[in-house]
Amino acid sequence: MLFSIKLRLFVVIEIPLSVVPAKQETDWWLPRHEAKLVQKEAMDRVDLVFLGDSITQAWEVEGADIWDEFYRPRNALNLGFNGDRTEHVLWRLEQGEVDDIQPKLLVLLIGTNNTGHRQDKAEDTALGIKKILDVLAEKLPHTKILLLAIFPRSAKPTQQLRVLNDSINQIIQHYGDDERVFYLDINAHFLTNEGVLSRRVAKDFLHPNGSQYSRWADLIEPSIQRLMK
């Protein structure tokens, strides 16, 4: 008598947290999201959006004067949230932060908290950024995206978190197609010739000091002018 034995192989695919939309579990985060929805609705039009984490949110504090000069006249909306990782941005996009608007340009800077909070693999953070771009393509099909390289962190170029951010940038630079997504790396302007990030630029070796927001604005202004035409 012959017996036939069938074996079923199950392959478990681990989905990185960076691509699974999630809320931040902090008291202030959801109220800020709701306030941004109200702000968006109150604006006559939104032509420019900044989307990201605390470095972007700081346009409201450290960079407020520069924001008023460069971006408020362009009907800009700041969607930066302290502590956000890629999955938090994905949740916010799912919950309507860019619904019912068609900005000419969106500036995206995200990923350093994936590095700092969990030390995600570069490939996982890059996947999260790619998913954000995919969602933006669906929700804002006529909006151009200025994808910024993740800013340098840690004092020296050989330190672990700097190396990790640089590795992410090596991947996401290929997301630019110069048709809808435009990749821009301005990091060298914040570093010495030896690649050192000084306290003069970022006291905590992560967040740009207030004086650097003017430099940031100057560095991206040619791209913003070109892409918002």
N, C-alpha and C positions, 0 to 999 in steps of 0.2 A: 504494500500500500504506500502510495506516495503522498506526502504532505506538502502543501504549499504555504510558506510563511511570508507574509507581507510586512515589511518594516516601514514605518512612517517616521520620517525625519522632520523634526521641527526646528526651524532656525529662528532664534530670538534676535530681533533687531533692536538694538538700544537706540532710542531717539534722544538726542541731546536736549538738555533743558533749555538751551539757547534758542530753540525753535518752537517751544511750546508756550503759547501766550499765557501770561500769568500776571496777577496784580502784585504790587509791592505791599507787604504787610506792615505798613506804618500808618499812623493816625492822620497825617497831613496829605498823603498821596492821592487818595480818592477824591477828597474835597478839591484839590488842585485840578485834577482831571475834570471834575464837574464845572469848576470855575472857568476852565479853558473852553469848554463847550459853550458856556454863556458868552464869553468874550468873543468867540468866533462868530456866534449868531448876531452879536451886536455890531460887528464891523460891516461897513457898507460893502467892502470887498476885501479879499485877501489875495495879494499878488506874490507874496514871499513868505515862506515858512522856514523856520529853523527847528530841526527835530533832533533831540539827543538827550544827554544826561545833565549832570550838574555843571559841566563846563559850558553848556548851552544855556542852562537856566540862569547862570551868572550874568548874562547880558542884562538881566533885570536889576542887578546890583552893581557889581564891579564895572560892568560895561554899559551902564544905563545911559550915560552921556553920549557915548559913541553910538548906541542904539538909536537915540533920539536924532542924531545927526545923519546917520547912514540909512537906517531901516524903517523908522516910523513913517517918513514921507513916502515910503514904498509900500505902505499898507502891509506891514510885516506882522506875523504872529509867531510868538516864541513858545514852542512846545518842548522845552527842555525840562527834565525832571531829575532832581538830585537822586543819585544812587541807581538810576535805571540801567538795566542790562537789556540785551536785545529782546528777551521775552516780554519785558514790561512794555517796550515800545510796541511790540506786536499786539499786546492786549489793548493798549490805548487806540491803536489803529482800528482794531476790531470794534471798539466801542465808540466810534464816530468822530474822532478828533480831526479827521480831514474830510469827513463827509460834507457834501453840499458846497464845496468850494473848488475852484480850479485855479490855483496859483500858477504863475508863470514859472516859478522856480522854488525848489525845496532844497535846503542845505542840510545834509545828514552827517552827523558825527556821533558815533556810538561804538561801544565795544570795550572801553577801558575798564568798566566795572565787571564785565565777564572775566577779564584778566585779574583784576585785583581782588574780587570777592571770592571767586571759586577757582581761579587759575585754570579756566577752561582751556582745552586744547585749542590751538589756533584754528584748526579746521572747523571746530564746533562754533566758535564765535563767528567765523566767516560764513558759516551756514546760516546763522541767525541774521546776519546782515543781508545775505542773499535773499532770505525769506522776506525781510522788510522791503527790499527793493521789488520783489514780486508782488507784494500786497499794494505797494504804492503804484505799480504799473497798472494794477486792476482798478484801484480807487481814483487815481489821478492820471489817466492815460495821456493827457495833453500837457502834463507838467514835466519840466526838465529837472533832473536831480544832480546836484553838485555833491558828490560823495567825497568827503574829506578823509584823508589818512588819519587813523587814530593818533592823537597827539602823543609825543614822547612822554614817558614817565620814568622815574628813578634817575638818580644823578648821573650814573655812568652807563655807557652803551653796552657794557657787558653784564649788567645786572639782569636778573631773571625776568622781571616784569617788563623791562624795556625790550629785551629780546623777544618776549612773547608778543608784545604789541607790534614789533617790527615784522614778526612772522605772519601776523594777521594781515598787515598791510601788503605783504608780498602776495597774498592770495587775492585780496579784494581789489587790488589795482587792475586786475583783469576783468572786473565787473563793468568797467567803463567801456562804453561802445562809441562814445563821441557822437551819438545821435540823441539818445534820451538820458543816459547816465554819463556824467563827466567826472572822472577821478582827478583829485588834486591833492598833492602832497606838499605842504608848506612847512614841514617839521624842521628842516635844516635851518630855517630862519630863527628858531627858538633855541638853537644849540650853538656851542662854540665849535671851532674848527675840529676839535678833538671829539666832538659828539657829546659834550658834557651839558647837562641841564642844570643851570645855576639857580640859586635861591632868588636872584634878581629877577628871574623869569617866573619861577614857581616856587614859593616858599616851602611848600610841602612836596615838591618834586612831582606834582600831579596837576594841580589846578593853576592855570595861568593867573599871575597877579593882575590887578586892575589895569596897570599900565600896558599890559600885553593885548588888551582888547582893541586898542587903537591899531596896534601892529597887525593883529588878526584881520581887522576890517580892511586895512590897506592891502594886505596880501591877497584877499579874495575879491577885492573890488573889481579888478579887470574881468574876472570870470563872471561876476554877478551882472556887470553891465552888459557883457556879451550875451549871456544866456537869458536875460530878461527882455531883450529887444523884441 
